[in-house]
Amino acid sequence: MACGTLVLVSIFIPTTLGLPPISALLPGAILAALSVLALLLLIQDQREAAQPQQEQTIGTTPHRALQAFALIVGYALSVEWFGFYPSTAVGIPLTAYVFGYREPKGLLLATAIATGGIYLIFSYAMAQEFPSGLLWSK
């Protein structure tokens, strides 16, 4: 996975370098972050491979796939009706909670970082508008 990510990053770097500086900022930052995360994943994988492990069975969980699908559909509908920011502020902790993360401080922190980061990057720095929702637009 990490090697594939590094290959894809190396494919997209020349395209990003050909963009105007303001347009290349976000893709360049994402590619840089992906590179760092892929390298960290490679290091972690090598450390784990050096230690003996017991075999684990992998169970099938089709209900997780159905939950993920329901969350995606619900999020898409809520963005249409309530707007991007309220839907994201509810969707991030709801998704994490459904998939097992129960720590309230972590849920609030992840929501604040993701929603706030999106706002700062797109709405503030790039002056892009997100859907405001059908309920608020009238």
N, C-alpha and C positions, 0 to 999 in steps of 0.2 A: 504494500500500500504506500509506504513512504517513498520507495524508489519510483513508483509510478507517478506520485505527486511531484517529485523532483524532475522527472522527465517532462511532465506537462508544464511545469513552471518554466523549464528551459525552452520549451516551444513557444510560450507566450511572451517571454521577455523581449525578443526583437520587435514584436508588434507593439508592445507597450512603449519601447524606446522611440518608436516612430511617431508617437502621438505628440500633440502640443503639450507643454509642461503641465498646465492646469488639468487637462484631460487625462494625463498619465498618472496623476497623483494617486487616485484611488486604486486603479489596477496595479500600479507599482507597489503600493503599500500592502495590498492583498497578496501579491506574489511574494514579496519579502517575508510576510508573516507565514505564508504557507511553506516557504523554504525553511525557515527556522523551526517551525513545528514538525516538518518532515524529518529534519536532522535530529531533533530531540526524540522523535519516535524511533528512528534508527538506533540511536544510542541506547534507549530503553530496551528495545527488542534484543540487542546484542547482550546487554546485561542479563536479561531474563533467560536467554538461550544458554548462557554459561552455567546456570543453576539447574540442577535436576528437578523435575516436576513430576507429580503424579498425574495419571490420566484422568481427564474429566469427560463426562458424557455431555453431549450437547442435546438439549431437549428442544422440541419444536413448540413454538408459542404463536399459533395463528391469531390468538386474541390480541396480541401486541400489534400485529399488522392491522387488524381491524380498528383498534384504538387509534393508531397513528393516522389511518385513513379518515376516521371520524373527526379527529382533531384538525386535520388539514382542511376538510370540507367546512367544519365549523368556523375555522379561522378565516377562510375565504369569504364565507357569508357574513361574518361579523365585520370584516373590513368594508364590505359593500354597505352595510347598514350603519355601523358605528364609527367607521373611519380607521385609518391605519394605526395611529398612536394608542387609542384606547384598546383596540383589539390586540395589539402587540403587548401592551402592558398587562393584559389579562392572559393572553395566550402563552407567553413564556413561562410564567410560574405554573399555569395549569398543566402544560405539557410536561414540565419537570416533575410535578407532583404525581401525575398519572403514571409516569414511568419510574417512580420510586424515590425521588429526591424529596425529603420531607423537612429539611431544615429551613425555618422561616427566614432567618437572616440571610442565608445563601440565596434563597428564592428572591428576596427583595433586592439583594445586591446584583444578582444576575439580570434581573428585570431593569433596574436602574441603569446599569452599565450598557446593556444592549439598546434599550429604548433611547436613553440619553445620547449614546454614541451615534446612533442612526440620526437623531435629530441634529446633533452638532455637525456631522459630516454632510448630510444631504440638505436639510432645511436651512441651516445657518451658513455653512461654508459654501455650499454649491447652489443655494437659493432654489432648490427643487421643492415642489409641492407634492404631498402624498394625498390620497383620497381622504376627504373629510367625512364621508358617510352620508347616506341619504337622510338620516334623521336630523343631522345638523345643518344640512345645506339649504333647507327651505326657510 
